[in-house]
Amino acid sequence: MVSRLDRGPVANWWWTIDRWFLAAFLTLMMLGVVLSFAASPAVAERIGLEPYHFVMRQILFMLPALGALVLVSFLDDRQVRRLAFLMLIGSLVLMLAALYFGIEVKGARRWVTIAGVSIQPSEFMKPAFVIVCAWLFAEQARRPDIPGNLFAIILLGVVLALLVAQPDLGQSSLTLMTWGIMFFMAGLPWVWIGALGVFGVGGAIAAYNVFPHVATRIDRFTTGQGDTFQVDMGREALIRGGWFGQGPGEGTIKRILPDSHTDFVFAVAGEEFGLIFCMAIMVVFAFVVLRGLNIALKEHDAFTRYAIAGLVTEFGLQSIINMGVNLQLMPAKGMTLPFISYGGSSLVAMAIGMGMVLALTRKRPLKRTQHGFTASTRPLPAE
């Protein structure tokens, strides 16, 4: 047990960290390992690998993810910004490189190989993009002579162009929605809200007409015709599980689901552990988002407020998209369930993003300025 009298860096971290957030993130990561045992052996055997190939890799990915979560949470707000700038520049360069030298999978170039490790740069771009845009919005509010909003719009355009070129329209939609919510929080005029809505609708129409796979998925969702095997099996898995599930290892639908360990791990959870277990997972995600937004609303510092809200909003939207696809409430889209789906880039990048949330929500003393005091983060409680 860490004593309150200990003023070392680890003790200070422990007494200032939001332990509810930390517990939620660790719970989701542990669930990721448990569900990897349930969902991935059948996939591994089907493609000729050792039964626990993906389980061992998930555990291996978790080690740097845990390290990133904890190490990033030690940073202060200025260090978080610096890390985000470096991550954003690096990820944008790698996203551009992926278009020319990346690995092509199902017609998309989203991955690059570095030292024998396959990396999806767009996953690391997402939390960095949120932090940088939060800083730009905050600077515009603090110093109107700095065109922070304009720079944020330009940055959004660059990011969307690279994502669409891959193509990765799911990440494009997620990025645009997160950015729009942050821009709304920053106090954009109503005319901008209308323009953003028109842009979103126009982009959706253009995607439907330009990308055949997008049109196919939307048509399958709206008409129920065509190859709907995977989404139908995902729904069937949830139905078969009932309230309490068929028991660990007793699921059968997972054996024929191609992406049971990634996009449809939520359906496997429903089949083996039941709908009550699935609702418990939803509660954890909802807790993170609502707690984050509640803390953000109480923040006096604009950057911290926008950054926390943006990160937990992105976290929540991504989980909603994944679970919505599993429940057939949305057209099929390859979007991982944060901390739970298999994937090294997704797991480590999400850990960095949530480490930033932990860093920005740590309790710190009020900062003195020439105008008095300001709380860039939550003040320390009275001893």
C-alpha positions, 0 to 999 in steps of 0.5 A: 500500500502506498502511503500518503506521506510518500512524495515520490513520483509513483506515490504521487501518481497513485494518489492523483490518478483517477482510479475509476478510469484506471479500473475501467481500462484494466477491466476492458483489457482483461476482458480482451484476453478472456474473449480472445480465449473464447473467440480466436482458437477457432479462427486460428485452426481454420487458417492453419495456425496453432489454436492459441496463436491469437491469444498469445499475440493478444497477451504480447500486445497487452504488455506494451499497451499496459506500459504505454497506458501507465507511462503516458498517465505520468505526463502533464498537459504540456507533455501530452501536447508534445507527445501528440504533435510527434505522434501526429507528424509520425502517423501522417508520414506513415499513412502517406507512405502506406499508400505507396509502400504499404501492405494491401489487404482487400484492396486497402493500403492501411498498414506498413511494416517496420522491423517486421512488425505490421502497424496501422498508422491511422490508429495512432493518428486518432488520439494525437489528432484529438489532442492537437485539435483541442489545443488549436480550438483552445488557442483560438478561444484564448487568443482570437488573433490566432486562426486556430479554428482554420488550422483545425479545419485544414488539419481535418482536411489533410487527415480525411484525404489520407484516410479516404485514399487508403480507403478507410471510410469508417475511420474517416466517419469516426474522425469527422464525428469526433472533430465535429463534436469538439468544434461544437464544444468550442462554440462554433456558430450555427452556420458552421453547424449547418455547413458541417451537416451538409458536408457530412451528408454530401460525403456520405452520398459521394462515398455511396456513389464512388466506392462500390464496397460502401454501396454494397454494404449499405444496400445489404443493410437496407434491403437484407439482400446479398452476402449478409452471412457474417452479420446474420451469424453475429445476430444468431450468436447473440440470439443463441446465447440468450440471457446467460450464454451457452457457457465458456467454450460452448459457442458454435457460431464462432467456429464459422464467423470469419472475424469472430476475434476482431469485428465480431468479438461482441457477438461471441461474448453474447453467445458464450456469456449471455446478454447480461454479460454484454450489457455489463460491457456496455455499462463499462464503456458508458461509464468511461464516456459519461465520467469523462464528459462530466469531468470535462464540463467541470474543467476551467482550462479550455484545452483540457476540457476539449481534449478529455471530451474529444478522447472519450467521445472518440472512444465511445463512438468507436465502441458504439459502431462496433456493437451496432454492427454486431446488433445489426443496427448499422451497416457492416464496418471493420471497427474494433471494439476498444481494448477487447478486439484483437489487434496490436495497433488498435490496442497500443494506440487506444492505451496511449489515448486513454493514458492521455485521459488519465494524465489530463484528469489527474488531480493537480494544484491550482495554477497561479496566473497574472489574473489569479488562479486557474485549474488546468486539471482538477485541484487536489482534495483537502488532506 
